[in-house]
């Protein structure tokens, strides 16, 4: 039997949804408080659809395995996502406040501003994304976009990642340095990569960047290695980025 969980306008407190296996989870304007989704498996998840935001307050999603669908008009406050496997979490209108993550997140983006085509429907222009702890989370092809303040998040560290606190100035300095090299095709490709970051990654008011090196390998290993090395040098030279 197909297991589907759909709620609309519901108020649920201290409910236990743990270890369920769902083909679909869908919430419309519902409020979940202190609920457990531990170990849940969801093949198609819509945490919030429609114009009324769904709320998740102090809920636990530990060890959950979730694949998302479009429709994420939801707000999470002090929720736990420990030991999870999440994928395809594309968030135009999702809010995250003081949540903790560990495990793996593949293919996702989080927006700081709501796209213009959705603002009238959902009734706000900005998403609140602050105080979240991603330090133990493996982030793969994950973007923070359109004005999320990354200084207000805790992010993972390691050779795969590069955090740039002053993105525009750092990218421009790296571009200038690369142009001075003039050492052939790899340098030109590295400049083009930096240009693409300036054009796309800084769009919509994003002031800090969290880069995952593997996301750029289509540009070629040597240009990517060169671009990231120059970016790291620009960060160190500025003395402003940790």
C-alpha positions in Angstrom: 0.0 0.0 0.0 1.3 3.5 -0.9 2.0 5.5 2.3 1.1 9.1 1.9 1.0 11.8 4.6 -0.8 15.1 3.7 -1.8 17.8 6.1 -3.7 21.1 5.6 -4.1 23.7 8.3 -3.3 21.2 11.0 -1.8 21.9 14.5 0.3 18.9 15.6 2.3 18.7 18.9 4.4 15.9 20.1 3.4 13.6 17.3 5.6 10.7 16.3 6.1 10.1 12.6 9.5 8.3 13.1 10.7 5.4 11.0 7.8 5.7 8.5 8.4 5.2 4.8 6.4 7.6 2.7 6.0 7.9 -1.0 4.7 11.5 -0.4 4.8 14.0 2.5 2.9 17.2 1.8 2.0 20.1 4.2 -0.1 23.1 3.5 -0.3 25.8 6.2 0.3 23.3 9.0 2.1 23.8 12.3 4.3 21.0 13.8 5.8 21.5 17.2 8.1 19.1 19.1 7.3 16.3 16.6 9.6 13.4 15.8 10.4 12.5 12.2 13.5 10.4 13.2 14.5 7.8 10.7 11.7 8.7 8.3 12.2 7.9 4.6 10.4 10.2 2.1 10.6 9.7 -1.6 8.8 13.0 -2.5 8.7 15.7 0.2 7.0 19.0 0.1 7.5 20.6 3.5 5.3 23.5 2.6 3.1 24.2 -0.4 0.7 27.0 -1.2 0.5 30.5 0.1 0.3 29.7 3.8 3.7 28.9 5.4 4.0 25.6 7.3 5.9 25.8 10.6 8.2 23.2 12.2 9.3 24.1 15.8 11.8 22.0 17.7 11.1 19.0 15.4 13.6 16.2 15.0 14.5 14.7 11.6 17.6 12.7 12.8 18.7 9.9 10.4 16.0 10.9 7.9 16.4 10.1 4.2 14.5 12.6 2.1 14.2 13.5 -1.5 12.5 16.8 -2.1 10.0 18.1 -4.6 9.1 21.7 -5.4 7.1 23.6 -3.0 9.0 24.5 0.2 7.1 27.4 1.8 8.1 26.4 5.3 9.8 27.8 8.4 12.0 25.6 10.6 13.0 26.8 14.1 15.5 24.9 16.4 15.1 21.7 14.4 17.5 18.8 14.4 18.7 17.2 11.1 21.5 15.0 12.5 22.9 12.0 10.5 20.6 12.7 7.5 20.8 12.0 3.8 18.9 14.9 1.9 18.9 15.6 -1.8 17.2 18.0 -4.3 16.3 20.6 -1.7 15.6 23.7 -3.9 14.3 26.5 -1.6 12.9 29.7 -3.0 10.9 30.4 0.1 12.3 28.3 3.0 13.2 29.8 6.3 15.8 28.2 8.7 16.5 29.5 12.2 18.9 27.9 14.7 18.8 24.4 13.1 21.6 21.8 13.4 22.7 19.6 10.5 25.0 16.6 10.1 25.2 13.9 7.4 24.9 14.6 3.7 23.1 17.2 1.5 23.3 16.8 -2.2 22.0 19.3 -4.8 20.3 22.2 -3.0 20.0 26.0 -2.8 18.7 28.4 -0.2 17.5 31.8 -1.1 17.7 34.9 1.1 15.1 36.7 -0.9 11.8 35.4 -2.3 11.7 35.5 -6.1 9.4 38.3 -7.4 7.0 35.9 -9.0 6.3 34.4 -5.6 6.2 37.5 -3.3 2.6 38.3 -3.8 1.5 34.7 -3.3 3.3 34.0 -0.1 3.3 37.6 1.3 6.9 38.3 2.0 10.1 39.4 0.2 12.8 37.9 2.4 13.5 34.5 4.0 15.0 34.4 7.5 18.1 32.2 7.4 20.2 32.6 10.5 22.0 30.8 13.3 22.2 27.4 11.6 25.0 24.9 12.2 26.2 23.0 9.1 29.7 22.2 10.4 29.2 18.4 10.4 27.3 18.4 7.1 28.8 17.2 3.8 27.6 19.8 1.3 27.7 18.7 -2.3 26.5 21.2 -5.0 24.8 23.4 -2.4 24.4 27.2 -2.9 23.5 30.0 -0.6 22.0 32.8 -2.7 20.4 36.2 -3.0 21.5 37.7 0.2 21.9 35.0 2.9 24.3 36.3 5.5 26.8 33.5 5.8 28.5 35.2 8.7 25.4 34.2 10.7 25.8 30.5 9.9 28.4 27.9 11.0 29.8 26.2 7.9 32.0 23.1 7.3 35.7 23.5 6.7 38.1 21.4 4.7 40.0 21.2 1.4 36.8 20.8 -0.5 35.4 24.2 0.6 36.3 27.8 0.4 34.5 30.5 2.4 34.9 34.1 1.2 33.7 36.7 3.6 34.2 39.7 1.3 33.3 38.1 -1.9 33.2 40.9 -4.5 36.6 42.5 -3.4 38.2 39.0 -3.2 37.0 37.9 -6.6 38.1 41.2 -8.3 41.5 40.9 -6.7 41.9 37.3 -7.8 40.8 38.3 -11.4 43.4 41.1 -11.4 46.1 38.7 -10.3 45.2 36.1 -12.9 45.3 38.6 -15.7 48.8 39.5 -14.7 49.9 35.9 -15.1 49.1 35.6 -18.8 50.3 32.0 -18.8 48.1 30.4 -21.5 44.8 28.6 -21.7 44.6 27.5 -18.1 45.0 31.0 -16.9 42.3 32.3 -19.3 40.0 29.5 -18.2 40.6 30.5 -14.6 39.7 34.1 -15.4 36.5 33.0 -17.1 35.7 31.0 -14.0 36.1 34.0 -11.8 34.1 36.1 -14.2 31.2 33.5 -14.0 31.4 33.7 -10.2 31.1 37.5 -10.3 28.2 37.3 -12.7 26.2 34.5 -11.1 27.4 33.7 -7.6 27.2 37.4 -6.5 23.8 38.0 -8.1 20.9 39.0 -6.0 22.9 40.7 -3.2 25.0 37.8 -2.0 28.0 39.3 -0.1 29.7 36.1 1.1 30.4 33.0 -0.8 30.8 29.3 0.3 32.4 27.5 -2.6 32.6 23.8 -3.2 35.5 23.0 -5.4 34.0 20.0 -7.1 31.1 22.1 -8.4 33.5 23.7 -10.9 35.4 20.8 -12.3 33.6 21.1 -15.7 36.0 24.1 -16.2 39.0 21.6 -16.0 41.1 20.5 -13.1 44.0 22.8 -13.7 42.0 26.1 -14.2 40.0 25.3 -11.1 43.1 24.5 -9.0 44.6 27.8 -10.2 41.5 29.9 -9.6 41.1 28.5 -6.0 44.8 29.0 -5.2 44.6 32.6 -6.3 41.4 33.1 -4.4 43.0 31.7 -1.2 46.0 34.0 -1.7 43.7 37.0 -2.1 41.9 36.1 1.1 45.2 35.8 3.0 46.6 39.0 1.6 43.5 40.9 2.6 43.8 39.8 6.2 40.0 40.1 6.6 38.8 36.6 5.8 39.2 33.6 8.1 
